[in-house]
């Protein structure tokens, strides 16, 4: 049941990717088509306004976290690493929401989900688990004595 619960928790990654991540990618696609500077599109202006350094880099990192990263978390691939990265992004989102007086609950819920996944891993129903089994089996075959 624990592994099924982790699978359900990982679906938060899919929800994040398909709601907010796709939207953020759209901002950059539209910005590229209009030949605007990255510092003036997407989250970069808001990140700069909040006083964070390297606003364009952080905006691209957040976009990756909430799109490709969230999708991979949903699949259970590099779950712990990507969940840590997404959790850090959600700390920034939570800080920004509180500071602007906006609804902070969604960022807090995603933060809890991603911190949980960074601590537990993806569970049995994941790509991470399949790769772990494959690696373990390859190691066992390499250490078995020859039958000659």
N, CA, C and O atoms as a GROMACS GRO file, in nm:
protein
  592
    1UNK      N    1   0.081  -0.119   0.000
    1UNK     CA    2   0.000   0.000   0.000
    1UNK      C    3   0.086   0.126   0.000
    1UNK      O    4   0.048   0.228  -0.059
    2UNK      N    5   0.203   0.121   0.066
    2UNK     CA    6   0.291   0.236   0.069
    2UNK      C    7   0.331   0.276  -0.072
    2UNK      O    8   0.331   0.394  -0.107
    3UNK      N    9   0.366   0.177  -0.154
    3UNK     CA   10   0.409   0.207  -0.291
    3UNK      C   11   0.295   0.266  -0.373
    3UNK      O   12   0.318   0.352  -0.457
    4UNK      N   13   0.174   0.220  -0.350
    4UNK     CA   14   0.059   0.278  -0.418
    4UNK      C   15   0.038   0.423  -0.373
    4UNK      O   16   0.005   0.509  -0.453
    5UNK      N   17   0.058   0.448  -0.244
    5UNK     CA   18   0.048   0.584  -0.193
    5UNK      C   19   0.152   0.677  -0.254
    5UNK      O   20   0.123   0.792  -0.284
    6UNK      N   21   0.274   0.627  -0.273
    6UNK     CA   22   0.379   0.707  -0.336
    6UNK      C   23   0.346   0.734  -0.483
    6UNK      O   24   0.375   0.842  -0.535
    7UNK      N   25   0.285   0.636  -0.549
    7UNK     CA   26   0.242   0.657  -0.687
    7UNK      C   27   0.137   0.767  -0.693
    7UNK      O   28   0.142   0.854  -0.781
    8UNK      N   29   0.043   0.764  -0.602
    8UNK     CA   30  -0.061   0.868  -0.598
    8UNK      C   31   0.003   1.003  -0.567
    8UNK      O   32  -0.034   1.104  -0.627
    9UNK      N   33   0.099   1.007  -0.475
    9UNK     CA   34   0.167   1.132  -0.441
    9UNK      C   35   0.244   1.186  -0.562
    9UNK      O   36   0.248   1.307  -0.584
   10UNK      N   37   0.305   1.097  -0.638
   10UNK     CA   38   0.380   1.141  -0.757
   10UNK      C   39   0.290   1.201  -0.863
   10UNK      O   40   0.336   1.277  -0.947
   11UNK      N   41   0.162   1.168  -0.860
   11UNK     CA   42   0.072   1.228  -0.960
   11UNK      C   43   0.064   1.379  -0.942
   11UNK      O   44   0.023   1.450  -1.033
   12UNK      N   45   0.103   1.429  -0.824
   12UNK     CA   46   0.112   1.574  -0.806
   12UNK      C   47   0.208   1.633  -0.908
   12UNK      O   48   0.188   1.744  -0.956
   13UNK      N   49   0.312   1.558  -0.942
   13UNK     CA   50   0.405   1.603  -1.045
   13UNK      C   51   0.338   1.619  -1.178
   13UNK      O   52   0.361   1.717  -1.249
   14UNK      N   53   0.254   1.523  -1.214
   14UNK     CA   54   0.181   1.534  -1.341
   14UNK      C   55   0.089   1.655  -1.340
   14UNK      O   56   0.081   1.728  -1.439
   15UNK      N   57   0.019   1.676  -1.230
   15UNK     CA   58  -0.072   1.791  -1.222
   15UNK      C   59   0.004   1.922  -1.235
   15UNK      O   60  -0.041   2.015  -1.302
   16UNK      N   61   0.120   1.930  -1.171
   16UNK     CA   62   0.201   2.050  -1.180
   16UNK      C   63   0.248   2.071  -1.323
   16UNK      O   64   0.243   2.183  -1.375
   17UNK      N   65   0.294   1.965  -1.387
   17UNK     CA   66   0.347   1.975  -1.523
   17UNK      C   67   0.238   2.018  -1.621
   17UNK      O   68   0.262   2.104  -1.707
   18UNK      N   69   0.122   1.960  -1.608
   18UNK     CA   70   0.018   1.987  -1.707
   18UNK      C   71  -0.062   2.113  -1.679
   18UNK      O   72  -0.135   2.159  -1.767
   19UNK      N   73  -0.051   2.171  -1.561
   19UNK     CA   74  -0.123   2.295  -1.534
   19UNK      C   75  -0.030   2.415  -1.542
   19UNK      O   76  -0.054   2.507  -1.620
   20UNK      N   77   0.075   2.415  -1.463
   20UNK     CA   78   0.161   2.532  -1.456
   20UNK      C   79   0.284   2.523  -1.545
   20UNK      O   80   0.328   2.624  -1.600
   21UNK      N   81   0.339   2.405  -1.560
   21UNK     CA   82   0.460   2.389  -1.640
   21UNK      C   83   0.437   2.419  -1.787
   21UNK      O   84   0.517   2.489  -1.849
   22UNK      N   85   0.331   2.368  -1.842
   22UNK     CA   86   0.299   2.392  -1.984
   22UNK      C   87   0.277   2.542  -2.006
   22UNK      O   88   0.320   2.597  -2.108
   23UNK      N   89   0.210   2.606  -1.913
   23UNK     CA   90   0.185   2.750  -1.922
   23UNK      C   91   0.317   2.828  -1.927
   23UNK      O   92   0.333   2.919  -2.008
   24UNK      N   93   0.410   2.791  -1.841
   24UNK     CA   94   0.538   2.862  -1.837
   24UNK      C   95   0.619   2.839  -1.965
   24UNK      O   96   0.684   2.931  -2.014
   25UNK      N   97   0.615   2.719  -2.016
   25UNK     CA   98   0.683   2.693  -2.144
   25UNK      C   99   0.621   2.780  -2.253
   25UNK      O  100   0.692   2.835  -2.337
   26UNK      N  101   0.489   2.792  -2.251
   26UNK     CA  102   0.419   2.877  -2.348
   26UNK      C  103   0.465   3.021  -2.343
   26UNK      O  104   0.476   3.086  -2.447
   27UNK      N  105   0.492   3.072  -2.223
   27UNK     CA  106   0.541   3.210  -2.211
   27UNK      C  107   0.672   3.227  -2.286
   27UNK      O  108   0.692   3.327  -2.354
   28UNK      N  109   0.761   3.129  -2.272
   28UNK     CA  110   0.892   3.142  -2.337
   28UNK      C  111   0.883   3.122  -2.487
   28UNK      O  112   0.954   3.187  -2.563
   29UNK      N  113   0.796   3.032  -2.532
   29UNK     CA  114   0.777   3.014  -2.676
   29UNK      C  115   0.723   3.143  -2.737
   29UNK      O  116   0.773   3.188  -2.840
   30UNK      N  117   0.622   3.202  -2.673
   30UNK     CA  118   0.566   3.329  -2.722
   30UNK      C  119   0.671   3.439  -2.718
   30UNK      O  120   0.680   3.520  -2.810
   31UNK      N  121   0.750   3.443  -2.612
   31UNK     CA  122   0.855   3.544  -2.601
   31UNK      C  123   0.961   3.530  -2.708
   31UNK      O  124   1.010   3.630  -2.761
   32UNK      N  125   0.997   3.407  -2.741
   32UNK     CA  126   1.096   3.385  -2.847
   32UNK      C  127   1.042   3.428  -2.982
   32UNK      O  128   1.116   3.485  -3.064
   33UNK      N  129   0.915   3.402  -3.006
   33UNK     CA  130   0.855   3.443  -3.133
   33UNK      C  131   0.842   3.595  -3.146
   33UNK      O  132   0.838   3.647  -3.257
   34UNK      N  133   0.835   3.664  -3.035
   34UNK     CA  134   0.823   3.810  -3.040
   34UNK      C  135   0.959   3.879  -3.022
   34UNK      O  136   0.967   4.001  -3.014
   35UNK      N  137   1.065   3.799  -3.015
   35UNK     CA  138   1.202   3.848  -3.003
   35UNK      C  139   1.223   3.933  -2.878
   35UNK      O  140   1.302   4.028  -2.880
   36UNK      N  141   1.153   3.900  -2.771
   36UNK     CA  142   1.172   3.971  -2.645
   36UNK      C  143   1.289   3.910  -2.569
   36UNK      O  144   1.321   3.792  -2.586
   37UNK      N  145   1.351   3.989  -2.485
   37UNK     CA  146   1.460   3.941  -2.400
   37UNK      C  147   1.402   3.850  -2.292
   37UNK      O  148   1.291   3.873  -2.244
   38UNK      N  149   1.476   3.747  -2.254
   38UNK     CA  150   1.429   3.655  -2.150
   38UNK      C  151   1.404   3.726  -2.018
   38UNK      O  152   1.323   3.682  -1.936
   39UNK      N  153   1.473   3.836  -1.996
   39UNK     CA  154   1.455   3.908  -1.870
   39UNK      C  155   1.320   3.979  -1.861
   39UNK      O  156   1.282   4.028  -1.755
   40UNK      N  157   1.249   3.985  -1.973
   40UNK     CA  158   1.120   4.055  -1.972
   40UNK      C  159   1.001   3.962  -1.990
   40UNK      O  160   0.887   4.008  -1.999
   41UNK      N  161   1.024   3.830  -1.995
   41UNK     CA  162   0.913   3.737  -2.014
   41UNK      C  163   0.911   3.633  -1.903
   41UNK      O  164   1.008   3.615  -1.830
   42UNK      N  165   0.800   3.566  -1.893
   42UNK     CA  166   0.786   3.458  -1.796
   42UNK      C  167   0.796   3.507  -1.653
   42UNK      O  168   0.745   3.614  -1.619
   43UNK      N  169   0.863   3.430  -1.572
   43UNK     CA  170   0.876   3.462  -1.430
   43UNK      C  171   0.992   3.555  -1.399
   43UNK      O  172   1.002   3.606  -1.287
   44UNK      N  173   1.079   3.580  -1.494
   44UNK     CA  174   1.200   3.659  -1.467
   44UNK      C  175   1.170   3.796  -1.407
   44UNK      O  176   1.236   3.833  -1.310
   45UNK      N  177   1.075   3.873  -1.459
   45UNK     CA  178   1.048   4.003  -1.397
   45UNK      C  179   1.001   3.991  -1.251
   45UNK      O  180   1.041   4.070  -1.167
   46UNK      N  181   0.916   3.892  -1.222
   46UNK     CA  182   0.868   3.873  -1.085
   46UNK      C  183   0.982   3.830  -0.993
   46UNK      O  184   0.992   3.878  -0.880
   47UNK      N  185   1.066   3.740  -1.040
   47UNK     CA  186   1.180   3.693  -0.960
   47UNK      C  187   1.274   3.808  -0.930
   47UNK      O  188   1.324   3.820  -0.818
   48UNK      N  189   1.299   3.893  -1.029
   48UNK     CA  190   1.384   4.010  -1.008
   48UNK      C  191   1.319   4.106  -0.908
   48UNK      O  192   1.387   4.161  -0.821
   49UNK      N  193   1.188   4.126  -0.919
   49UNK     CA  194   1.116   4.215  -0.828
   49UNK      C  195   1.124   4.166  -0.683
   49UNK      O  196   1.128   4.246  -0.590
   50UNK      N  197   1.127   4.033  -0.664
   50UNK     CA  198   1.136   3.976  -0.529
   50UNK      C  199   1.277   3.986  -0.472
   50UNK      O  200   1.298   3.957  -0.354
   51UNK      N  201   1.373   4.027  -0.555
   51UNK     CA  202   1.509   4.047  -0.506
   51UNK      C  203   1.599   3.926  -0.518
   51UNK      O  204   1.711   3.926  -0.466
   52UNK      N  205   1.553   3.821  -0.585
   52UNK     CA  206   1.638   3.703  -0.605
   52UNK      C  207   1.744   3.733  -0.710
   52UNK      O  208   1.716   3.806  -0.806
   53UNK      N  209   1.863   3.678  -0.696
   53UNK     CA  210   1.968   3.699  -0.797
   53UNK      C  211   1.944   3.612  -0.920
   53UNK      O  212   1.866   3.517  -0.915
   54UNK      N  213   2.011   3.645  -1.029
   54UNK     CA  214   2.008   3.566  -1.153
   54UNK      C  215   1.865   3.529  -1.194
   54UNK      O  216   1.831   3.412  -1.208
   55UNK      N  217   1.782   3.631  -1.212
   55UNK     CA  218   1.639   3.610  -1.235
   55UNK      C  219   1.610   3.524  -1.357
   55UNK      O  220   1.521   3.439  -1.352
   56UNK      N  221   1.683   3.543  -1.465
   56UNK     CA  222   1.656   3.464  -1.586
   56UNK      C  223   1.690   3.318  -1.563
   56UNK      O  224   1.614   3.229  -1.601
   57UNK      N  225   1.803   3.291  -1.500
   57UNK     CA  226   1.843   3.153  -1.473
   57UNK      C  227   1.743   3.086  -1.379
   57UNK      O  228   1.702   2.972  -1.402
   58UNK      N  229   1.703   3.156  -1.274
   58UNK     CA  230   1.604   3.101  -1.182
   58UNK      C  231   1.470   3.077  -1.250
   58UNK      O  232   1.403   2.978  -1.223
   59UNK      N  233   1.432   3.168  -1.339
   59UNK     CA  234   1.305   3.151  -1.411
   59UNK      C  235   1.309   3.027  -1.501
   59UNK      O  236   1.211   2.952  -1.508
   60UNK      N  237   1.420   3.006  -1.567
   60UNK     CA  238   1.433   2.887  -1.651
   60UNK      C  239   1.437   2.760  -1.566
   60UNK      O  240   1.379   2.658  -1.604
   61UNK      N  241   1.504   2.767  -1.451
   61UNK     CA  242   1.508   2.653  -1.359
   61UNK      C  243   1.369   2.619  -1.307
   61UNK      O  244   1.331   2.502  -1.303
   62UNK      N  245   1.293   2.721  -1.267
   62UNK     CA  246   1.156   2.699  -1.220
   62UNK      C  247   1.071   2.639  -1.332
   62UNK      O  248   0.992   2.548  -1.308
   63UNK      N  249   1.088   2.691  -1.453
   63UNK     CA  250   1.012   2.638  -1.566
   63UNK      C  251   1.046   2.492  -1.590
   63UNK      O  252   0.957   2.410  -1.614
   64UNK      N  253   1.174   2.457  -1.583
   64UNK     CA  254   1.214   2.316  -1.596
   64UNK      C  255   1.152   2.232  -1.484
   64UNK      O  256   1.095   2.127  -1.510
   65UNK      N  257   1.163   2.280  -1.359
   65UNK     CA  258   1.107   2.207  -1.244
   65UNK      C  259   0.960   2.179  -1.262
   65UNK      O  260   0.913   2.068  -1.234
   66UNK      N  261   0.886   2.278  -1.307
   66UNK     CA  262   0.740   2.267  -1.313
   66UNK      C  263   0.690   2.207  -1.443
   66UNK      O  264   0.569   2.195  -1.462
   67UNK      N  265   0.779   2.170  -1.532
   67UNK     CA  266   0.736   2.106  -1.657
   67UNK      C  267   0.805   1.970  -1.672
   67UNK      O  268   0.748   1.868  -1.634
   68UNK      N  269   0.923   1.968  -1.726
   68UNK     CA  270   0.996   1.843  -1.749
   68UNK      C  271   1.024   1.772  -1.617
   68UNK      O  272   1.002   1.651  -1.605
   69UNK      N  273   1.073   1.846  -1.518
   69UNK     CA  274   1.104   1.785  -1.389
   69UNK      C  275   0.981   1.724  -1.324
   69UNK      O  276   0.988   1.612  -1.272
   70UNK      N  277   0.870   1.796  -1.325
   70UNK     CA  278   0.747   1.745  -1.264
   70UNK      C  279   0.695   1.623  -1.339
   70UNK      O  280   0.644   1.529  -1.278
   71UNK      N  281   0.708   1.623  -1.470
   71UNK     CA  282   0.667   1.507  -1.550
   71UNK      C  283   0.752   1.385  -1.513
   71UNK      O  284   0.699   1.275  -1.497
   72UNK      N  285   0.883   1.405  -1.501
   72UNK     CA  286   0.972   1.294  -1.466
   72UNK      C  287   0.946   1.244  -1.324
   72UNK      O  288   0.956   1.124  -1.299
   73UNK      N  289   0.913   1.334  -1.231
   73UNK     CA  290   0.874   1.291  -1.097
   73UNK      C  291   0.751   1.204  -1.107
   73UNK      O  292   0.743   1.100  -1.042
   74UNK      N  293   0.655   1.245  -1.186
   74UNK     CA  294   0.534   1.165  -1.205
   74UNK      C  295   0.563   1.026  -1.258
   74UNK      O  296   0.496   0.929  -1.222
   75UNK      N  297   0.664   1.016  -1.344
   75UNK     CA  298   0.705   0.886  -1.398
   75UNK      C  299   0.792   0.807  -1.300
   75UNK      O  300   0.809   0.686  -1.314
   76UNK      N  301   0.845   0.876  -1.201
   76UNK     CA  302   0.932   0.810  -1.106
   76UNK      C  303   1.074   0.795  -1.157
   76UNK      O  304   1.137   0.692  -1.135
   77UNK      N  305   1.125   0.897  -1.225
   77UNK     CA  306   1.259   0.894  -1.282
   77UNK      C  307   1.342   1.005  -1.220
   77UNK      O  308   1.305   1.122  -1.229
   78UNK      N  309   1.454   0.971  -1.156
   78UNK     CA  310   1.537   1.066  -1.081
   78UNK      C  311   1.452   1.138  -0.976
   78UNK      O  312   1.465   1.258  -0.956
   79UNK      N  313   1.365   1.063  -0.911
   79UNK     CA  314   1.263   1.122  -0.825
   79UNK      C  315   1.321   1.203  -0.710
   79UNK      O  316   1.280   1.317  -0.689
   80UNK      N  317   1.414   1.147  -0.636
   80UNK     CA  318   1.466   1.219  -0.519
   80UNK      C  319   1.535   1.349  -0.559
   80UNK      O  320   1.510   1.453  -0.498
   81UNK      N  321   1.619   1.345  -0.659
   81UNK     CA  322   1.691   1.464  -0.704
   81UNK      C  323   1.594   1.571  -0.755
   81UNK      O  324   1.601   1.688  -0.715
   82UNK      N  325   1.503   1.531  -0.843
   82UNK     CA  326   1.409   1.626  -0.900
   82UNK      C  327   1.309   1.677  -0.796
   82UNK      O  328   1.266   1.792  -0.803
   83UNK      N  329   1.271   1.591  -0.702
   83UNK     CA  330   1.179   1.636  -0.596
   83UNK      C  331   1.248   1.738  -0.506
   83UNK      O  332   1.184   1.834  -0.462
   84UNK      N  333   1.376   1.720  -0.477
   84UNK     CA  334   1.451   1.821  -0.400
   84UNK      C  335   1.454   1.954  -0.475
   84UNK      O  336   1.432   2.060  -0.417
   85UNK      N  337   1.481   1.947  -0.604
   85UNK     CA  338   1.485   2.067  -0.686
   85UNK      C  339   1.348   2.135  -0.690
   85UNK      O  340   1.338   2.257  -0.676
   86UNK      N  341   1.244   2.056  -0.709
   86UNK     CA  342   1.108   2.112  -0.713
   86UNK      C  343   1.068   2.170  -0.578
   86UNK      O  344   1.001   2.272  -0.572
   87UNK      N  345   1.109   2.105  -0.470
   87UNK     CA  346   1.078   2.156  -0.336
   87UNK      C  347   1.144   2.292  -0.314
   87UNK      O  348   1.084   2.383  -0.257
   88UNK      N  349   1.269   2.307  -0.359
   88UNK     CA  350   1.335   2.437  -0.347
   88UNK      C  351   1.261   2.544  -0.426
   88UNK      O  352   1.246   2.657  -0.381
   89UNK      N  353   1.215   2.506  -0.545
   89UNK     CA  354   1.135   2.600  -0.624
   89UNK      C  355   1.006   2.638  -0.554
   89UNK      O  356   0.962   2.753  -0.562
   90UNK      N  357   0.946   2.542  -0.485
   90UNK     CA  358   0.821   2.571  -0.413
   90UNK      C  359   0.845   2.658  -0.290
   90UNK      O  360   0.756   2.733  -0.249
   91UNK      N  361   0.964   2.649  -0.231
   91UNK     CA  362   0.998   2.741  -0.122
   91UNK      C  363   0.996   2.884  -0.177
   91UNK      O  364   0.941   2.975  -0.114
   92UNK      N  365   1.055   2.903  -0.293
   92UNK     CA  366   1.053   3.035  -0.357
   92UNK      C  367   0.912   3.080  -0.391
   92UNK      O  368   0.877   3.196  -0.373
   93UNK      N  369   0.831   2.987  -0.441
   93UNK     CA  370   0.692   3.020  -0.475
   93UNK      C  371   0.612   3.056  -0.350
   93UNK      O  372   0.532   3.149  -0.351
   94UNK      N  373   0.635   2.982  -0.243
   94UNK     CA  374   0.566   3.009  -0.117
   94UNK      C  375   0.607   3.146  -0.062
   94UNK      O  376   0.523   3.226  -0.021
   95UNK      N  377   0.736   3.173  -0.063
   95UNK     CA  378   0.786   3.303  -0.018
   95UNK      C  379   0.724   3.417  -0.099
   95UNK      O  380   0.678   3.517  -0.044
   96UNK      N  381   0.725   3.401  -0.230
   96UNK     CA  382   0.670   3.504  -0.318
   96UNK      C  383   0.522   3.525  -0.295
   96UNK      O  384   0.475   3.639  -0.289
   97UNK      N  385   0.447   3.415  -0.281
   97UNK     CA  386   0.303   3.426  -0.258
   97UNK      C  387   0.272   3.497  -0.126
   97UNK      O  388   0.184   3.583  -0.121
   98UNK      N  389   0.344   3.462  -0.022
   98UNK     CA  390   0.322   3.526   0.108
   98UNK      C  391   0.357   3.673   0.101
   98UNK      O  392   0.284   3.759   0.150
   99UNK      N  393   0.470   3.702   0.040
   99UNK     CA  394   0.516   3.841   0.032
   99UNK      C  395   0.421   3.929  -0.049
   99UNK      O  396   0.404   4.047  -0.017
  100UNK      N  397   0.360   3.872  -0.154
  100UNK     CA  398   0.267   3.949  -0.236
  100UNK      C  399   0.124   3.946  -0.182
  100UNK      O  400   0.036   4.012  -0.236
  101UNK      N  401   0.102   3.869  -0.076
  101UNK     CA  402  -0.032   3.859  -0.020
  101UNK      C  403  -0.128   3.778  -0.104
  101UNK      O  404  -0.249   3.798  -0.099
  102UNK      N  405  -0.074   3.685  -0.183
  102UNK     CA  406  -0.155   3.600  -0.270
  102UNK      C  407  -0.181   3.466  -0.201
  102UNK      O  408  -0.129   3.439  -0.092
  103UNK      N  409  -0.261   3.383  -0.266
  103UNK     CA  410  -0.291   3.250  -0.212
  103UNK      C  411  -0.163   3.167  -0.211
  103UNK      O  412  -0.102   3.143  -0.315
  104UNK      N  413  -0.122   3.122  -0.093
  104UNK     CA  414   0.003   3.048  -0.077
  104UNK      C  415  -0.020   2.899  -0.057
  104UNK      O  416   0.076   2.822  -0.051
  105UNK      N  417  -0.146   2.858  -0.046
  105UNK     CA  418  -0.177   2.720  -0.012
  105UNK      C  419  -0.128   2.620  -0.117
  105UNK      O  420  -0.074   2.515  -0.081
  106UNK      N  421  -0.145   2.651  -0.244
  106UNK     CA  422  -0.103   2.559  -0.350
  106UNK      C  423   0.048   2.535  -0.344
  106UNK      O  424   0.093   2.421  -0.354
  107UNK      N  425   0.125   2.641  -0.327
  107UNK     CA  426   0.271   2.626  -0.317
  107UNK      C  427   0.307   2.542  -0.195
  107UNK      O  428   0.398   2.460  -0.201
  108UNK      N  429   0.238   2.563  -0.084
  108UNK     CA  430   0.266   2.487   0.038
  108UNK      C  431   0.234   2.338   0.017
  108UNK      O  432   0.310   2.252   0.062
  109UNK      N  433   0.125   2.308  -0.050
  109UNK     CA  434   0.089   2.168  -0.074
  109UNK      C  435   0.190   2.099  -0.166
  109UNK      O  436   0.230   1.985  -0.141
  110UNK      N  437   0.231   2.168  -0.272
  110UNK     CA  438   0.334   2.110  -0.360
  110UNK      C  439   0.466   2.094  -0.284
  110UNK      O  440   0.536   1.995  -0.303
  111UNK      N  441   0.498   2.189  -0.199
  111UNK     CA  442   0.620   2.179  -0.118
  111UNK      C  443   0.616   2.055  -0.031
  111UNK      O  444   0.715   1.982  -0.024
  112UNK      N  445   0.505   2.030   0.034
  112UNK     CA  446   0.491   1.911   0.119
  112UNK      C  447   0.505   1.783   0.036
  112UNK      O  448   0.574   1.689   0.076
  113UNK      N  449   0.440   1.780  -0.080
  113UNK     CA  450   0.448   1.662  -0.166
  113UNK      C  451   0.591   1.636  -0.211
  113UNK      O  452   0.638   1.522  -0.207
  114UNK      N  453   0.661   1.740  -0.254
  114UNK     CA  454   0.795   1.720  -0.307
  114UNK      C  455   0.898   1.691  -0.197
  114UNK      O  456   0.992   1.614  -0.220
  115UNK      N  457   0.881   1.750  -0.081
  115UNK     CA  458   0.970   1.714   0.031
  115UNK      C  459   0.948   1.568   0.069
  115UNK      O  460   1.044   1.496   0.094
  116UNK      N  461   0.822   1.526   0.072
  116UNK     CA  462   0.792   1.385   0.104
  116UNK      C  463   0.858   1.291   0.004
  116UNK      O  464   0.918   1.191   0.044
  117UNK      N  465   0.847   1.322  -0.124
  117UNK     CA  466   0.907   1.236  -0.226
  117UNK      C  467   1.059   1.240  -0.222
  117UNK      O  468   1.124   1.140  -0.253
  118UNK      N  469   1.117   1.353  -0.185
  118UNK     CA  470   1.262   1.357  -0.176
  118UNK      C  471   1.312   1.271  -0.060
  118UNK      O  472   1.424   1.219  -0.064
  119UNK      N  473   1.230   1.256   0.044
  119UNK     CA  474   1.267   1.172   0.158
  119UNK      C  475   1.240   1.024   0.135
  119UNK      O  476   1.315   0.939   0.182
  120UNK      N  477   1.133   0.992   0.063
  120UNK     CA  478   1.092   0.852   0.048
  120UNK      C  479   1.141   0.788  -0.081
  120UNK      O  480   1.162   0.667  -0.086
  121UNK      N  481   1.158   0.867  -0.184
  121UNK     CA  482   1.184   0.811  -0.317
  121UNK      C  483   1.053   0.780  -0.385
  121UNK      O  484   0.945   0.810  -0.333
  122UNK      N  485   1.062   0.720  -0.501
  122UNK     CA  486   0.944   0.702  -0.586
  122UNK      C  487   0.858   0.582  -0.549
  122UNK      O  488   0.738   0.581  -0.575
  123UNK      N  489   0.917   0.481  -0.489
  123UNK     CA  490   0.842   0.360  -0.459
  123UNK      C  491   0.858   0.254  -0.566
  123UNK      O  492   0.933   0.272  -0.663
  124UNK      N  493   0.787   0.145  -0.548
  124UNK     CA  494   0.802   0.028  -0.634
  124UNK      C  495   0.753   0.052  -0.776
  124UNK      O  496   0.811  -0.002  -0.871
  125UNK      N  497   0.648   0.130  -0.794
  125UNK     CA  498   0.589   0.152  -0.926
  125UNK      C  499   0.652   0.273  -0.993
  125UNK      O  500   0.587   0.376  -1.011
  126UNK      N  501   0.780   0.259  -1.029
  126UNK     CA  502   0.853   0.372  -1.085
  126UNK      C  503   0.966   0.325  -1.175
  126UNK      O  504   1.008   0.210  -1.170
  127UNK      N  505   1.013   0.416  -1.256
  127UNK     CA  506   1.129   0.389  -1.340
  127UNK      C  507   1.253   0.373  -1.252
  127UNK      O  508   1.338   0.288  -1.279
  128UNK      N  509   1.263   0.454  -1.148
  128UNK     CA  510   1.378   0.442  -1.056
  128UNK      C  511   1.391   0.300  -1.003
  128UNK      O  512   1.501   0.244  -0.999
  129UNK      N  513   1.280   0.241  -0.962
  129UNK     CA  514   1.281   0.105  -0.907
  129UNK      C  515   1.324   0.004  -1.014
  129UNK      O  516   1.402  -0.087  -0.986
  130UNK      N  517   1.272   0.019  -1.136
  130UNK     CA  518   1.312  -0.072  -1.244
  130UNK      C  519   1.461  -0.065  -1.271
  130UNK      O  520   1.526  -0.167  -1.291
  131UNK      N  521   1.516   0.055  -1.270
  131UNK     CA  522   1.659   0.072  -1.292
  131UNK      C  523   1.741   0.014  -1.177
  131UNK      O  524   1.848  -0.042  -1.198
  132UNK      N  525   1.689   0.029  -1.056
  132UNK     CA  526   1.758  -0.025  -0.939
  132UNK      C  527   1.763  -0.178  -0.946
  132UNK      O  528   1.867  -0.237  -0.918
  133UNK      N  529   1.654  -0.241  -0.983
  133UNK     CA  530   1.649  -0.387  -0.996
  133UNK      C  531   1.745  -0.432  -1.104
  133UNK      O  532   1.818  -0.530  -1.087
  134UNK      N  533   1.745  -0.362  -1.215
  134UNK     CA  534   1.832  -0.398  -1.327
  134UNK      C  535   1.979  -0.388  -1.285
  134UNK      O  536   2.060  -0.476  -1.316
  135UNK      N  537   2.013  -0.282  -1.214
  135UNK     CA  538   2.151  -0.263  -1.168
  135UNK      C  539   2.190  -0.372  -1.068
  135UNK      O  540   2.302  -0.424  -1.075
  136UNK      N  541   2.101  -0.406  -0.977
  136UNK     CA  542   2.128  -0.510  -0.877
  136UNK      C  543   2.149  -0.645  -0.946
  136UNK      O  544   2.240  -0.719  -0.909
  137UNK      N  545   2.066  -0.676  -1.044
  137UNK     CA  546   2.080  -0.803  -1.116
  137UNK      C  547   2.210  -0.809  -1.194
  137UNK      O  548   2.274  -0.914  -1.200
  138UNK      N  549   2.249  -0.699  -1.254
  138UNK     CA  550   2.374  -0.694  -1.330
  138UNK      C  551   2.492  -0.714  -1.235
  138UNK      O  552   2.588  -0.784  -1.269
  139UNK      N  553   2.487  -0.653  -1.117
  139UNK     CA  554   2.593  -0.669  -1.017
  139UNK      C  555   2.602  -0.814  -0.970
  139UNK      O  556   2.711  -0.868  -0.955
  140UNK      N  557   2.487  -0.877  -0.946
  140UNK     CA  558   2.486  -1.016  -0.900
  140UNK      C  559   2.545  -1.109  -1.003
  140UNK      O  560   2.621  -1.200  -0.968
  141UNK      N  561   2.513  -1.090  -1.131
  141UNK     CA  562   2.567  -1.174  -1.238
  141UNK      C  563   2.717  -1.157  -1.247
  141UNK      O  564   2.789  -1.254  -1.273
  142UNK      N  565   2.765  -1.035  -1.226
  142UNK     CA  566   2.909  -1.008  -1.237
  142UNK      C  567   2.988  -1.071  -1.122
  142UNK      O  568   3.106  -1.099  -1.138
  143UNK      N  569   2.925  -1.093  -1.006
  143UNK     CA  570   2.997  -1.146  -0.892
  143UNK      C  571   2.978  -1.295  -0.872
  143UNK      O  572   3.041  -1.354  -0.784
  144UNK      N  573   2.894  -1.359  -0.953
  144UNK     CA  574   2.876  -1.505  -0.942
  144UNK      C  575   2.998  -1.576  -0.997
  144UNK      O  576   3.055  -1.533  -1.097
  145UNK      N  577   3.038  -1.686  -0.933
  145UNK     CA  578   3.153  -1.763  -0.987
  145UNK      C  579   3.114  -1.829  -1.119
  145UNK      O  580   2.998  -1.861  -1.142
  146UNK      N  581   3.212  -1.847  -1.203
  146UNK     CA  582   3.188  -1.911  -1.334
  146UNK      C  583   3.159  -2.059  -1.315
  146UNK      O  584   3.208  -2.122  -1.221
  147UNK      N  585   3.080  -2.114  -1.404
  147UNK     CA  586   3.043  -2.256  -1.398
  147UNK      C  587   3.131  -2.340  -1.490
  147UNK      O  588   3.081  -2.439  -1.544
  148UNK      N  589   3.254  -2.308  -1.509
  148UNK     CA  590   3.336  -2.386  -1.601
  148UNK      C  591   3.405  -2.501  -1.538
  148UNK      O  592   3.477  -2.574  -1.605
   0.00000   0.00000   0.00000
